[in-house]
Amino acid sequence: MAYRRTPAVQARLDAQEQQIVQAATKVLSEAGFAGLSMAAVANRAGVATGTVYKHFDGKANLVTAVFRTVVAREVAAVTAAAEKGSAVERVTAAVETFAGRAMKNPKLAYVLLVEPVDTVVDAERLHFRRAFAEAFESAVADGVAHGELPAQDPRTSAAALVGAIGEVLVGPLAAAPHAESVVPQLVTFAIRALGVRPDATSAEKTGVSDADS
């Protein structure tokens, strides 16, 4: 008869796996992908290296699990930030949340965005970018539908924004030059790239329209 795990045993194993993923996240935040090893994660989690291998068959498998956990959390934050307001307000909130959170944990964000990784992990990175793009796409699509933004393909614009933000963040995340100005500059770029005139955003914030002036 095949052995069947009891609910209590399965719960313990699930908790241990989550503990290992959390430990791996901390190691990635400090040492990056290149500096992560199964032994380092085991040491941080307070378990034997063999225990880590019982849950994950290798470094790529473990980092993939980290990607899925962290990305789900980050995408949820960006999506929530971009749920309400005008198109400009939603895009602004999405950019500020995406870039702002990345700047708070630069090493981990660098791993998620650009650090050379295993091909299996790189495939996960593509899912990561698509998930973020969907948050932007919804805001852009609604903006076009309501005449707040000029006609454009929301999916293309959203993908371009995520790609541009990731590219711009590479420098600050790697060396942190002028980090304090990066996020507002990215917001300005994003709004301009979507076809909104600077004076239009100012009017929106002050409640003054062309008809009122």
C-alpha positions, 0 to 999 in steps of 0.5 A: 500500500502506498504511503499517504501523507496525513494533513498534519504532515503535509501542512508541516512540509508546506510550512517548511517549503515556504520557510525555504522560499522566504530564506531564498528571497532574503539571500537573493536580496543580499547576494543576487542570483550569482551569490545564491547557493542551496547551502546559503539558503539552508543556512538562512532557513535553519535547515540542512542542505539536504532538506532544501533539495527535498523540496527543490531539485536545484537552484533554478527550481528554487529561484523560480519559486521565489519569482512566483511568490515575489512577483505575485505580491508585486503585481498585486500591489501595482494592480491595486494602485492602478484601480481607481482614478483617471487614466493619468492617475492610474498610470501614475500610480502604477509607475510610482508603485512599480518603480518605487517598490523596486528602489526599496529593494534594489538587489532583489528587483535587479534579479527580477528585472535584468540579472543574467539567470538560468534559462528556466528562470528567464522564462519566468521573468517573461511572465513577470513582465506580462503580468505587470503590463496587464496592470498598465494595459487596463488603465490605458485601454480605459483611457482610450475608451473614454477619450482621456488618451489618444488612440493607440493599442493598449497592449503595445503601449503597456508592454513598451512602458514596462520595458522602458521602466525596467531598462531605466531602472537598471542603472539606479538598481545597480549603482543608485545614481540620482535614485531620488529623481528616477521615479518622478522622471519615469512618471513624466516619461510614461504620461508623455509616451501615452500622448498626454500633453504636460499642460493637460495633466496640470489642468487635470490636477488643478481642475481647470480645463481649456473651456474654463480658461 
